[in-house]
Structure formats: C-alpha cells, structure tokens
Amino acid sequence: MYKIASLLFLVSFYFDVFTQEKVTISLQVSDCHINEALPFANVVSIKNQTGTACNFEGNFSFTTTVGDTFQITFIGYEKKVIAVNNYLTINQICLTPKLVNIEPITIGAKSNFLYNLVADCRRNRFTEKQFAKTYFLLKSTINKKQVELVEAYYNGTYQDHNVQELDIKKWKDLLVKS
C-alpha cells in the first residue's frame, strides 16, 4: 500500500512539473494616455518570484509557465497583473498614471538668522571712500607685432565698488618702430 501511494505521488508530481507548458512572453509597456514607452518598468512573475526590467524602448521578454501571473509596475503608475495562458495575444500593455494628492508643504526656518544677516549686510554695506594704488597696462598689436605700450600708475578713489576718481601718478607711452 505504501509503495502504491508513493508511486501515485511520483506520477502526479511528474505530470505536474513536466506537463506545464513553457511560454515566452514579449511585450511592450507604455503609458495609456500618451502611448509612450515606459523604459525600465519592473516585470515580476508572481509564481516563480523572478523578474526582469524593460529596456529603453519599454520592451521585455521572459519565459514562464501557463497559469502563472506576472505583475508590471512603474513609479507613478497603477500596477497591472496579467494571467499567462496559451493564447496570450496582446503585444502591448499600457499602465495608467496614478494620481496622488498631497497636502501643501510649507518650509520655514525656526529663526530669521540668515535673512537678518543679509539685511544687515545690505544696511551696513561699505559706503566710505577707499583709496588704492591702481595699475593700467595696454599693449597694442598689428599682425601679431606689438606697436604700442601704455603703462600707467594711478592713485584711485573707490566707493561702493565703483571708480570715483583716478589721479595719474606715473605714465609711460612707448611706440615701437616697425
């Protein structure tokens, strides 16, 4: 009796495992509204717990058995579950965008430190006149040959990053013979 039960179990296991028909599924995943491919969407076989990802054109291909189901997911879209059968005739699956309503987010600081710092900098910006030595050099060329050299030293007066006055201190202008 034990031998007959074991034999029936093995025969049923054999038919269960080896009679399942293998099916290769090749589909394209796209957006239902704009019909554009969804690259790198995830495709997972629920029965086998194996999966793949779509390529850049939204295409994928994998082999499974008849009776399996696979799930297709993509961030921002509703997931889709499809049953595998002998006569799977579709060549494209479209996913519907998932609308998610979120509450408004307000970002604020605990203090106004940075705002106050910038405001203080504006109020206290440097408005006093500054005096500095200034150097000026000009080289003029014609056909890659230098024809003139102007060099000058100034005592400059500056306020708010603007030149207020330049008093010439020394100046030299040289003309080069050609």
Buried (B, 14 or more C-beta within 10 A) or exposed (E): EEEEEEEEEEEEEEEEEEEEEEBEBEBBBBBEEEEEBBBEBBBBBBEEEBBBEBBEEBBBEBEBBBEBEBBBBBEEBEBBEBEBEEEEEEEEBBBEEEEEEEEEEEEEEEEEEEEEEEEEEEEEEEEEEEEEEBEEEEEEEEEEEEBEBBBBEBEBBBEEEEEEEBEEEEEEEEEEEE
